[in-house]
């Protein structure tokens, strides 16, 4: 039977228009835009295993294996988020990868377990992932506690908290290197930044949308004759390599490690909730409780499955939110393509090493634009937060101030218990908690007083231009 078109009551046929989030793009545009997401997140995915591996006594070969496994599991988690199934996945252009929040606790576990730490870490992540998956529905109901004054504050903190990463990359990334912070490194970052800005100004259409990727390519080509990068890693890499399940042995379950990673999971879920809300605004599809619940389920399920393939805990990558805001490419299938590329990179060490050719100063120059775009989105949200009402300005001032402590004064909490540092050293988490608490105190409980302003509610999407 032929398909019967749907009509309005006035009998005028109206073709259904897909939301930009659900649009599929031409194959070439899908691939290049997805590759741009991979390029933006690559360093963030491989950095945790690069840090944790040597800290727990792994060899260079085993650390490289961890890096490939992290790329593979980040791809799987990204597909869970973008494509989803059942009640799993935010179904937004949402990138998942290895969380930095777990690096310090994993190193602490390694100090007690030595080379046997990896199975203990993996066991703790599995349990934390299952606990988070069960808790996801309750986090999904928190959306009403994220009005503009809260979401704007948190989105701004996400961008500002990421900028030091770009600054570190711009200086070379390795603080112990002799050329760290050299004029050559910073100059290379500045040249890349300039290239991206010029391309954004003068290019049009698709080329403008992939200006970050073009800037990374141009910056790498300029860096090559300067001796800042080489293709030796590509020549020496294997063509095919699969992350053998439980390569480091069967997972082990220790109470202290499990508690530590469960705390990390709560931190990741808090940050992911804020990221989902931020991305919902940027793409014009406000995140409701169902979307948050699905996104958190994908996060936590991805984390629980990740150790099977020797990967670490997965969470949202805020830098890719900045890429969506900047390029205006809102299709979740583009990010799904990026997830597929990540899986291929994890299965092909040689292909993964191609992305690794991009020097960190080049990544840093592009990162300044990406992360700054996130902060700009937060400021735009705050512009509609009725700052003149009640104590909203005070909420923002206190939340941003406390959220900036780990950035402005990294050793501020050095005398606190190590378990608390998992939360306190994340400006996004502390700022988010403070903003929610103060909003409740001033705009909900305080609103019962005579003449007090009515409580704010979660807003409709504010498009980012």
N, C-alpha and C positions, 0 to 999 in steps of 0.2 A: 504494500500500500504506500502511495506517495506521501511524503511528509507534509503535514498541514501547517502552514505558517500561522504564527500567533498574531492575533489582532487586538488592538485596543477596543474599548467600548464604542468609539466613534468609527470603527470598522476601517481604520487606516493601519496598514501593515507597518510594523516598526521592527526593523532588524535589531537583534540583540547585539549590543556593543560590549566587547570584552573590556574589563578593567585593565589598565596598562600592566598591572601586576601579573595578569594571566595571559598576556600576549606572547606569541612566539615570533621570533625575529628570523630573517633570512639566515641560512647556515653560517655564512662567513661572518656576519655581524654577531651572531650568537657565539661563535668560537672566539673571536677577537675580544669581545666584551667580557666573556668568561675568563679569558686568559689575563685580562687586565685585573680582574678580581684576584686571581691566583698570584699575580706579580705583587699586588698590594699586600697580601697576607703571608707570602712565602717565608719571609724572614721571621715573622712572629710564630709560625708553625714550627720551624726547625730550631729556633733559639732555645726553648725549654729542654729538649733532649740534648742539645749541644752543651747545656749547662749541667744538667742532672747526670748525664752519662759519666763524664770524668769525675764528678763529685762522689759517685758511688763506686768508683774504681773500674769502670768499663774501659776497654781498649778503644782505639780510634775506629777500628772496624766495627765493633759492637755499637759504638755511638752512632756511626753512620747508618747502621741497621735500624736503630731507634728513630733516626730522622726520617728514613723512608717509610717506616711504619706509621709515624705521625702524619705524614702526608696522606697515606692511604686511609687512615681512620678519620682524618679531617674531611676527606672526600665523602666517605660514607655518612658521617654526621650531617654534612651539608645537604646531601640528597634527602636525608630524613626530614630536614627542616623545610626545604623548598618544595619537594614533591609530596612527601608525607603519605600516610595511609591511616585509616581508622581515625582515631582522635590524636594522632601523633603528627607533629609538624605545624609550624606557624603558617606555612605556605605563603611566605613572603621572601623577597630576595635577601635571604639571611645566611651569612657565612658562618660556619662553625670550625673551630680549630682548637689546638692545645691551649689550655688556660695557663697564664702566667701565675695565677693565684696559688697554684699547687707547687710551684718550684721550691720555695723555702721549706714547706713541710716535707717534701720528698727528699730534699737534701738532709734534713734533720733525721729522717728515717734511715737514710744511708749511713749517717755517722754511727748509728747504733748497730746496723746490720752488715755494713761493708758491702762486698760484692754480692751477697745474698739479699740485698735490699730490694731488687727489682720485683721478685715474686711477692714480697710483702707489700710493696707499693701497689702492685696490680690487684692483689686481694682486697686492699682497702678501697681502691677506686671502684671495684665491682660492687661492694656493699654500699658505698656512698651513692653510686648511680641508682641502685635499686631503691634506697631510702628516698632519694630525690624524686624518682619516678612516682612513688606512692604519695609524696607530698605535693606534687605539681597541682592537683585540683585546688588546694587551699591557697597556693600562691596566685592562681588565676583569679581568685576573688578579690585580690588586692587592688584591682584597677581603679576602683572608686577612690582610693587614697592617693591617686596620682593626678591631681589637677595641674593646670599650667604652671603654677608657682613651684610645684615639685618636679614635674617633668622637665621644665625649662632649666631648673637648677642642675638636675642630674645630667641632662644632655650636654650642658655647658661644661660640667666637670669631666664628662667622658672625653670631650675634645681636648680640654686643657691637660688632663692626665696623660693623654697619649702624646702630646707635643714633646715632652722630654725624651720619648723613644726616638722620635724623628731627629731631635738635636744630637742624641747619642750616635745614631747612625751617621749623621752628617759629619761627626768628628772622627768616624772610623769604626765605631762599634766596640773595639777592644781597648779598654782603658789602660791595659799594660803595654800596648804597642808603643814603639818609639815615635811613630808618626800620629799618635792619637791627638786630635785637635790641631793638626798642622794646617797651614794656609792652603796646602794642596787639597786636603780632604774637604775643608769647609768651602773652598773655592769651587770644587767639583759639585758640591751640594747646591751652591748658589747658582751655578751655570744650569744645572738641571731644573731648579726652581724657575729660573728665567725662561728656559725653553718651554716649560709647561704653561707658564703665564702667557707667553707670546702665542703659543698654539691655541690656547683658549680664546685669545683675543681675535686672531685672524682666521682661524679655520672655521668651517661651517659644517653642519650636518653630522654625519657619522664620524668624520675625522676629528671633529671637535670633541665628540663623546669619548673617543679613545685617546685623548691628548695625554693622559697619564702614561698609558702604555707606550705611546710614541716618544714621550719624554724620557722614559726609562731606557728605551732602545737607543735614542740619540745620546743620552748621557753615558751609556755603556760604551758606545762606539768612540766617543771622545776620550773616555778613560783608558781604553785599550792601549793606544800608543804612549800614554803617560805611565804605563806599568802598574796601573791600579787594579788590573784584573787580567785573567788569562783563561784559556780554554783547556788547560792541563787537566782540570777535574773532569771535563767531558771526555777527554781521551782515555783516562784511566778508569772510568766508571764502567760497570757491567751493563749489558744491554737489557737483561731481564733479571728481576729479583723479586721474590714473593715473601711478604712478612709471615713466615711460618708460625702458625698458632702456638702460643706459649713457648716461644723460642728460648726463653730464659728459665723455663721450668713451670710447674703447676703453681697457681696462686696460693699464697699463704695468708692466713687471716689472724692478725694480731689486734687486740682491742685498742691499744694506744694509737696505732697507725690508723685504724678505722675511724676512731673519734676525730683524729686530726683531719682526715680527708672528708669526713662528713661536714665539718666546719667549713672547709674549702668549698664543698658543694653548695652549702647555703649562701656563701659569698657569691659564687658563680650564678646561682639562681636569682639573687638580688640584682646583680649587674645585667643579667639577660633580660629580666623583666623590664628594666629601664631601657635596654637596647631595643626590645621589641616595640615598646611604646614610641621610642624615637623614630624607628624605621616606619612604623605605621603612619606617623605624621608626614614623613618625608615622601612616602609613596601615595599618600592620599587615601589610605585605607586604615582608619583608626583601629588600633588593636583593642578588642574587647576581652572579657574574661576567657572566652573560649579560645581565642587566638593565643593569649598568653599561656594558657594551660597546655595547648598543643605544642607551642614552642618549647616550653620547659620539659615536656615529655620527650621531645626529640633530643634536647640537650642531655637529659639524664639517661635516656636509653642509649644514646651514642656513647656516653661515658662508661656505662655498664658493659657495653660490647667492645669498647676500644681495647681493653687489656687482652682480649682474646687474640688480637692481632698485634700485640706488643705496643699499643698506644696509650697515651695518658688521658686525663680528664678533658672533656671537650666543653667549650662554651662559645658564646657569641664573640665575633670579632668586630669591634666597634669601628676599626679603620675602614672596613668595607661599607659601613653605613655612610661615611663621608664620601666614598666613591659614588654611591648611588645618588647622594644629594648633589654632587658636582656634575655627574654625567647626565642626570635625568633619565637614565635607562632603568626602568622600574620592573622589568620582567623578571619573575622568579626563575624562569627557565634559563635565563642568561647565567644566573648564579648556579643553577643546577648543572649547566655545562661546565662551569668552573669546578664544581664538585667532581664531575667526571674526569676533568683534566688532572685534578689532585690524585684521584685513584690511579690513573695511568702513570703519573709521576712516581707514585709509591711502588708501582709494579715495574718501573723502568728507571733504575738509578741514573742511567745516562741522560734521559730526558729531564730528570729532576735537577741534574747538575747544570743544565742549560740555564734554568732560572737562577741558579746559584751564581752564575757568572756576573750578574748585576752587582756592582760594588755597593757596599753599604752607604757611602756618601751620596750616591745617586738615589738610592731608596730614601735617604733622609731628606733630600731636596724635594722629592715628590711628596713625601710624607707630611711635610709642613703644610702643603695645600690641602691634603686629604684630611688631616686631623683638625686643621683650622676650620674646615667646612663643617665638621661636627659641632664645634664650639659656636660657630655662627648660627647654626640651626637652633641651638639652645637659646642663644640671645634673642633670636626671632620669636621663639615660643614665649620667652619672658616678656617680650614687648606686648603680648596679649594677655598677660597674667594679672591685670588690674593692680599694678604695684601701688597705686594710691589708696587701695582699699585696706582697711584694718592694719595688720602688721606684716603684710606680704613682703615689703621691702626688708624688714628685719629678718624674716625667714630666709630670704635669699642671701642676705649679708652673712648670717651666722652659718648657714649650710655651706656656702662657697668657701668661707674662711676656714672652717674646720676641714672641708674636703681638700683644701690646698696644703694642709699641714704636711702630709707625706711627700709632697713635691717640693715645697719650699724649705722644709726642715726634715730631711730623711731620717735623722737619728732622734727625732722628737720623742718617740715612744720606746727608746732603747731599754729603759728600766722596767717595762711592763712584761708580764709573762709571755712566753713565746707563742702560746696558743692564741692569745688575744691579738698578736701582731698580724695574724692571718687576715683579720678584719681591719684593724687600725691602719695597717700599711697600705690599704686600698682606699684612696681618696674618694673613689666612686661609691664604694659601699658605705663609708662613714658619712659622706655628704648626703647620700640617699636616706639613710636612717634618720639623720638629724632633720632633714627637710620634711619627712613624713611625720616625725614626732612633733615638730613645731607647727606644722599645718594642722594637726589634730588639736594641739593645745590652743592655738589662736583662732582657727577658723571653724572648729567643730565644737569642742567643749566650751571655748570662750564665746561662741556665737549665741549661747543661751542667755547671755547677759542682755539686759535691755539696751537697745540701740546698737548692738553689735552687728557686724556685717554677716550676711548669710554665708554658709559654707560654700566653697567652690566645688565644682564637680569636674570630672574628667571632660576635656574639651573635644570638639570636633577637630578633624585634621586641619592643620594650617599648612598650605603648600609652600615648599621652599623654592625660591626663585634664584 
